[in-house]
Amino acid sequence: MWGVALSVVIALVVVKISLWLYRWANPNCSGKLPPGSMGFPVIGETIEFFKPYSFDEIHPFVKKRMFKHGGSLFRTSILGSKTIVSTDPEVNFEILKQDNRGFIMSYPEALVRIFGKDNLFFKQGKDFHRYMRQIALQLLGPERLKQRFIQQIDIATREHLKSVSFQGVLDVKDTSGRLILEQMIQMIISNIKPETKIKLIESFRDFSFDLVMSPFDPSFWNALYNGLKARRNVMKMIKRMFKERREEGTWDELKYGDFMETMIYEVEKEGDTVNEERSVELILSLLIASYETTSTMTALTVKFIAENPKVLMELKREHETILQNRGDKESGVTWKEYRSMMTFTHMVINESLRLGSLSPAMFRKVVSDVEIKGYTIPAGWIVLVVPSLLHYDPQIYEQPCEFNPWRWEGKELLCGSKTFMAFGGGARLCAGAEFARLGMAIFLHHLVTTYDLSLIDKSYIIRAPLLRFSKPIRITISENPLSSSHQYANLL
């Protein structure tokens, strides 16, 4: 009798497990789901998604499934979330255009658990994100940069390069990263004490941005622990300075005119959209984003131009022309020069952004069941928009793996499009896009007009899924005796 009972229990368990596996592989849907596979239970196809791959190839995970399923939409499971992957430019554009309506900003549940549901990146709501973006643009928007910060950025870049050039060797990512942090911290907290600023910068540099590696890499979890610990330390420092500034009670007098004062003003206003915690989170997020992405793209751009003498020669020609046309030879880069006289520079930056594709994918969540190209995407599913695939499409970009700035000749250089989404798209278009472009342009201006440079090491680039360099991008650097700054110094 006990044997029969045990057999019944085992049979029921087997049926239960089989039913669970079936439901995992065949999710409920009111219509027809896109083709695909949900992978293993719970982990889905996460392991394969995070496998590193070469810089100049399409993500093998995406390419393999597009070929297998014969289309630009397929279903999968990543980080425990039911996911639809879209590589279709029209579909991607429509999804991003509907941001905060049919689709909302969201991330897989596993990421939310790691970083906390109260993290600024995971907040939802149409009004909230529009409001926070408007605040961020008060710091990084074109008008603010033009009226207030371009001169500061120019002077800081020139002096910073001068201070490190005597070493003869330049780690581009490290140098540009420190420069960006110094600029951003000064723009946000103008009255910061020098010793506090140094401590904040060093704490930031303890961040491990190797968190872009696969979570199945043995060193991932150690990097995650160290990164979160460093993040907490930086948060404490910013929070302390925020509290001290609030206690001064001068926020309504515009005593400092910096971004922290703007945030305190927003906190003191009636309403609960912004509080102290969210303000500190926004400041930290802006520092992280500007530090990591812009320094990585600057390093990648310098690598490309150092490997392409023809590009470097044309850059030098353009920027020497800018110097020659200045009335005051010692004045810095102006907004007119940046916008109207750096055409080839913007072509170089766009080509680097296209190849770098620092935003290889964007997550959205479906608000209610939606029909796309004959398929139904159920409410609650994650949609992974993959615009970076377009950047390597040979039908859009001839010989897409080749660094060729001239492909941008005659095209719009300062805006994105359906086929060029380096800074994202829709309501979530990167608020710091102009700051990144301006910083890179000014860095290149002073680098090519003042110094001779050459690449030291061959550094290979992989994606995991974001960019990682096998070696630091280092260049030899020496002041060009024909540069205007060198000639001016000799006259003194």
C-alpha positions in Angstrom: 0.0 0.0 0.0 2.8 2.4 0.9 4.4 1.6 -2.4 1.3 2.5 -4.3 1.0 5.8 -2.3 4.6 6.7 -3.0 4.1 5.9 -6.7 1.1 8.3 -6.8 3.0 11.1 -5.1 5.9 10.7 -7.5 3.5 10.7 -10.4 1.9 13.9 -9.2 5.3 15.6 -8.7 6.3 14.5 -12.2 3.0 15.9 -13.6 3.4 19.1 -11.7 7.0 19.6 -12.8 6.1 18.7 -16.4 3.2 21.2 -16.4 5.5 23.9 -15.0 8.1 23.2 -17.7 5.4 23.3 -20.3 4.1 26.6 -19.1 7.6 28.0 -18.9 8.3 27.0 -22.5 4.9 28.1 -23.7 3.8 31.3 -21.9 0.2 32.4 -21.9 -0.7 34.8 -24.6 -4.1 36.1 -25.9 -2.7 36.1 -29.4 0.4 34.8 -31.2 3.8 35.3 -29.6 6.9 36.0 -31.7 8.9 32.8 -32.3 11.8 31.9 -30.0 12.7 29.8 -27.0 12.5 30.6 -23.3 15.6 28.6 -22.5 16.2 26.8 -19.2 13.7 27.4 -16.4 14.4 30.6 -14.3 17.8 31.5 -15.9 16.4 31.3 -19.4 19.1 32.2 -22.0 20.9 34.7 -19.7 24.3 32.9 -19.9 24.4 33.0 -23.7 23.2 36.7 -23.7 26.1 37.8 -21.5 28.9 35.9 -23.3 31.7 38.3 -24.4 32.1 38.8 -28.2 34.3 40.8 -30.6 34.0 44.5 -31.0 33.3 44.4 -34.7 30.6 41.7 -34.8 26.9 41.7 -34.2 25.9 40.2 -30.9 26.0 36.4 -31.6 23.1 35.9 -29.3 20.9 38.2 -31.4 22.4 37.2 -34.8 21.9 33.5 -34.2 18.2 33.9 -33.3 17.4 36.3 -36.1 18.7 33.7 -38.5 17.0 30.8 -36.8 13.6 32.5 -36.5 13.8 34.4 -39.8 12.8 37.8 -38.4 13.6 40.9 -36.3 11.4 39.9 -33.4 11.9 36.9 -31.1 11.1 35.8 -27.6 13.5 34.7 -24.9 14.1 35.0 -21.1 16.9 37.1 -19.7 17.7 37.6 -16.1 14.5 35.8 -15.1 12.2 38.1 -17.2 10.1 37.1 -20.2 11.5 39.2 -23.0 10.9 40.1 -26.6 14.0 41.2 -28.5 13.4 43.7 -31.3 16.0 44.7 -33.9 13.5 46.3 -36.3 14.2 50.0 -36.8 10.6 51.0 -37.4 9.4 48.9 -34.4 12.2 50.3 -32.2 11.4 53.9 -33.2 7.7 53.4 -32.4 8.5 51.8 -29.0 10.8 54.6 -28.0 8.3 57.2 -29.3 5.6 55.7 -27.0 7.9 55.9 -23.9 5.8 56.2 -20.8 2.6 55.4 -22.7 2.3 51.9 -24.2 5.8 51.1 -23.0 7.5 52.2 -19.8 11.1 52.3 -18.7 11.9 49.1 -16.9 14.6 46.5 -16.2 14.6 42.8 -15.5 13.5 42.0 -12.0 16.9 40.5 -11.1 18.6 43.9 -11.7 16.0 45.7 -9.6 16.7 43.4 -6.7 20.4 44.0 -6.9 20.3 47.8 -7.1 17.1 48.4 -5.2 13.6 49.3 -6.3 14.1 52.8 -5.1 17.0 53.4 -7.4 16.4 56.4 -9.6 16.8 54.3 -12.8 13.9 52.1 -11.8 11.4 54.8 -11.0 8.4 54.8 -13.3 5.9 57.4 -14.4 5.5 59.7 -17.3 5.6 62.9 -15.4 8.4 61.8 -13.1 10.9 61.1 -15.9 10.0 64.2 -17.9 10.5 66.3 -14.8 13.9 64.7 -13.9 15.0 65.1 -17.5 14.1 68.8 -17.5 16.1 69.2 -14.3 19.1 67.4 -15.8 19.0 69.6 -18.8 19.4 72.7 -16.6 22.9 71.4 -16.0 23.8 69.7 -19.3 21.5 71.3 -21.9 22.9 73.2 -24.9 21.9 76.6 -23.6 23.4 76.1 -20.2 26.7 74.8 -21.8 26.8 77.7 -24.2 26.1 80.5 -21.7 28.0 79.2 -18.7 30.3 76.2 -19.0 32.0 76.0 -22.4 34.7 78.4 -21.3 35.3 76.5 -18.0 35.5 73.2 -19.9 37.9 74.6 -22.4 40.3 76.0 -19.8 40.1 72.9 -17.6 40.9 70.6 -20.6 43.8 72.7 -21.8 45.3 72.9 -18.3 44.7 69.3 -17.5 46.4 68.1 -20.7 49.3 70.5 -20.1 49.7 69.1 -16.5 50.0 65.5 -17.6 51.8 65.9 -20.9 55.3 66.2 -19.3 55.1 62.5 -18.4 55.3 61.7 -22.1 52.6 58.9 -21.9 48.9 59.4 -21.6 46.3 56.9 -20.5 43.4 58.5 -22.5 40.4 56.9 -20.6 42.0 57.6 -17.2 43.0 61.2 -18.1 39.7 62.1 -19.7 37.7 60.4 -16.9 39.4 62.4 -14.2 39.0 65.6 -16.3 35.3 64.9 -16.7 34.8 64.2 -13.0 36.6 67.5 -12.1 34.4 69.4 -14.5 31.1 67.8 -13.4 31.8 68.1 -9.7 32.6 71.8 -10.1 29.5 72.4 -12.1 27.3 70.6 -9.5 29.0 71.7 -6.2 30.8 74.9 -7.0 31.9 75.6 -3.4 33.4 72.1 -2.8 36.6 72.2 -0.8 39.7 71.1 -2.8 40.5 68.2 -0.3 36.8 67.0 -0.5 36.9 67.2 -4.2 40.0 65.0 -4.4 38.5 62.5 -2.0 35.3 62.3 -4.0 37.2 61.8 -7.3 39.3 59.0 -5.7 36.2 57.4 -4.3 34.6 57.5 -7.7 37.6 55.9 -9.3 37.2 53.0 -6.9 34.0 52.1 -8.7 34.3 48.9 -10.7 32.7 49.5 -14.1 33.6 45.9 -15.0 30.1 45.3 -13.8 29.4 45.2 -17.6 31.0 41.8 -17.6 29.0 38.7 -17.6 27.4 37.8 -14.2 28.7 34.3 -14.8 32.3 35.6 -14.9 34.0 34.5 -11.6 35.1 38.0 -10.8 31.7 39.6 -11.4 30.4 39.3 -7.9 33.5 40.6 -6.3 33.4 43.6 -8.7 29.7 44.0 -7.8 30.4 44.1 -4.1 33.3 46.6 -4.4 31.2 48.7 -6.8 28.2 48.9 -4.5 30.5 49.6 -1.5 32.2 52.5 -3.4 28.7 53.7 -4.5 27.6 53.9 -0.8 30.7 55.9 0.1 30.1 58.4 -2.7 26.4 58.7 -1.8 27.3 59.5 1.9 29.7 62.2 0.8 27.2 63.8 -1.6 24.4 63.5 0.9 26.5 65.2 3.6 27.3 68.1 1.3 23.6 68.4 0.3 22.5 68.5 3.9 25.1 71.1 4.8 24.0 73.3 1.9 20.3 73.0 2.8 21.1 74.0 6.4 22.6 77.3 5.1 19.1 78.3 4.1 20.4 80.3 1.1 18.8 78.2 -1.7 16.3 81.0 -2.6 19.1 83.6 -2.9 20.9 81.8 -5.7 24.2 82.3 -3.8 26.1 79.7 -5.7 24.3 79.3 -9.0 25.2 75.6 -9.3 23.3 72.5 -9.9 23.1 71.5 -6.2 21.4 74.8 -5.5 18.9 74.0 -8.3 18.2 70.6 -6.7 17.7 72.1 -3.2 15.3 74.7 -4.7 13.3 71.8 -6.2 13.3 69.9 -2.9 12.1 73.0 -1.0 9.2 73.6 -3.4 5.8 72.1 -2.5 5.2 68.6 -3.9 6.8 65.3 -3.5 8.2 64.7 -7.0 11.8 65.4 -5.8 13.1 64.8 -2.3 16.6 64.8 -0.8 17.1 61.1 -1.6 16.2 61.4 -5.2 18.2 64.6 -5.6 21.4 62.8 -4.3 20.6 59.8 -6.6 20.3 62.1 -9.6 23.6 63.9 -8.9 25.3 60.5 -8.5 23.7 59.1 -11.7 24.9 62.2 -13.7 28.4 61.8 -12.4 28.5 58.0 -13.1 27.1 58.4 -16.6 29.3 61.3 -17.7 32.4 59.7 -16.2 32.2 56.3 -17.7 30.6 56.8 -21.0 32.4 59.9 -22.2 35.8 58.7 -21.1 35.3 55.4 -22.8 34.2 57.1 -26.1 37.1 59.6 -25.9 39.6 56.7 -25.5 38.0 54.9 -28.4 38.0 58.0 -30.6 41.7 58.7 -29.9 42.5 55.1 -30.7 40.8 55.3 -34.0 42.4 58.6 -35.1 45.9 57.4 -33.9 45.4 54.3 -36.1 44.3 56.4 -39.1 46.9 59.0 -40.1 44.6 60.4 -42.8 41.9 61.1 -40.2 44.4 62.7 -37.8 45.8 64.9 -40.6 42.3 66.2 -41.5 41.5 66.8 -37.9 44.7 68.8 -37.5 43.9 70.8 -40.6 40.4 71.7 -39.4 41.5 72.8 -35.9 44.5 74.7 -37.2 42.1 76.6 -39.4 40.0 77.4 -36.4 43.1 78.8 -34.6 44.1 80.9 -37.6 40.7 82.5 -37.8 40.6 83.6 -34.2 41.2 87.2 -33.5 42.6 86.4 -30.0 45.0 83.4 -30.5 44.8 82.6 -26.8 41.1 82.6 -26.4 39.3 79.3 -26.0 36.9 77.3 -28.1 33.7 79.2 -28.7 30.2 77.9 -29.2 30.2 79.1 -32.8 33.5 77.2 -33.4 32.1 74.0 -31.8 28.8 74.1 -33.7 29.8 75.6 -37.1 33.5 75.1 -37.6 34.1 71.5 -36.5 32.3 69.6 -39.2 34.9 66.9 -39.6 35.3 66.6 -35.9 31.6 65.9 -35.5 31.9 63.3 -38.4 34.7 61.6 -36.4 32.7 61.7 -33.2 29.6 60.2 -34.9 31.6 57.4 -36.5 33.2 56.6 -33.1 29.7 56.6 -31.5 28.3 54.4 -34.3 31.1 51.8 -33.9 31.2 52.1 -30.1 27.4 51.8 -29.6 27.7 52.4 -25.9 23.9 51.8 -25.5 23.7 48.4 -27.2 20.2 47.7 -25.9 17.4 49.5 -24.0 14.8 47.8 -21.7 11.1 48.7 -21.8 8.0 47.0 -20.2 4.7 46.6 -22.0 1.9 48.3 -20.2 -1.0 46.4 -21.9 -1.1 43.8 -24.6 0.2 45.2 -27.9 0.1 44.0 -31.5 3.3 44.3 -33.5 3.8 42.9 -37.0 1.2 40.3 -36.5 2.4 39.2 -33.0 1.0 39.9 -29.6 3.3 41.1 -26.8 1.6 40.5 -23.4 1.4 43.1 -20.7 4.2 42.8 -18.2 6.7 41.4 -20.6 10.1 43.2 -21.1 11.0 44.4 -24.6 14.7 44.6 -25.3 15.2 47.3 -28.0 18.5 46.7 -29.9 19.2 49.8 -32.0 23.0 49.1 -32.1 22.4 46.4 -34.7 21.5 49.1 -37.2 24.9 50.6 -36.7 26.5 47.5 -38.3 23.9 47.0 -41.0 25.7 46.9 -44.4 22.5 48.1 -46.1 22.6 51.3 -44.1 26.4 51.7 -43.6 28.7 50.5 -46.4 31.5 48.4 -45.0 30.1 48.9 -41.5 33.1 47.6 -39.5 35.4 50.2 -41.1 36.2 53.5 -39.3 35.3 56.0 -42.0 34.2 59.5 -40.8 33.7 60.6 -44.4 30.5 58.4 -44.6 28.9 61.2 -42.6 29.6 63.9 -45.2 26.5 65.9 -46.0 24.4 64.2 -43.3 22.9 65.6 -40.1 25.7 65.4 -37.5 24.2 66.6 -34.2 20.9 64.6 -34.0 19.9 61.0 -33.9 17.7 59.2 -36.3 15.9 55.8 -36.8 19.2 54.4 -38.0 21.6 56.2 -35.6 20.7 56.0 -31.9 24.0 56.4 -30.1 22.3 58.4 -27.3 19.1 56.3 -27.2 15.8 57.7 -28.4 12.3 58.9 -27.5 11.6 60.5 -24.1 14.7 58.9 -22.8 17.2 60.5 -25.2 20.3 61.0 -23.2 20.2 64.4 -21.4 24.0 64.5 -21.4 24.4 64.0 -25.2 25.5 67.6 -25.8 27.9 67.6 -22.9 29.5 64.4 -24.1 29.9 65.8 -27.7 31.3 69.1 -26.4 33.8 67.5 -24.1 35.1 65.2 -26.8 35.3 68.0 -29.3 37.3 70.3 -27.0 39.6 67.4 -25.9 40.4 66.6 -29.5 40.9 70.3 -30.3 43.6 70.7 -27.7 45.1 67.3 -28.4 45.6 67.7 -32.1 46.6 71.4 -32.1 49.1 71.3 -29.3 50.6 67.8 -29.3 52.0 65.0 -31.5 50.7 61.6 -30.6 51.1 58.0 -31.4 49.5 54.8 -30.0 51.7 52.7 -27.7 49.9 49.4 -27.3 47.6 47.4 -29.5 44.4 47.1 -27.4 41.7 44.7 -28.3 38.1 45.6 -27.6 35.4 43.2 -26.5 31.7 43.6 -25.6 30.3 41.9 -22.5 27.9 43.4 -23.6 29.4 46.9 -23.1 32.9 47.9 -24.2 36.0 46.6 -22.4 39.6 47.3 -23.4 42.1 44.5 -23.2 44.8 47.1 -22.3 44.5 50.8 -21.5 44.4 53.1 -24.5 47.8 54.8 -24.0 49.5 57.2 -26.3 52.9 58.9 -26.4 52.4 62.6 -26.3 54.8 65.6 -26.9 54.2 69.2 -27.5 54.4 70.1 -31.2 57.0 72.9 -31.6 54.8 74.4 -34.4 51.7 74.7 -32.2 50.4 78.1 -31.4 50.6 77.6 -27.7 54.3 76.6 -27.9 55.2 79.5 -30.1 53.3 81.9 -27.7 55.2 80.5 -24.7 58.5 81.1 -26.5 57.7 84.7 -27.0 57.1 85.3 -23.2 
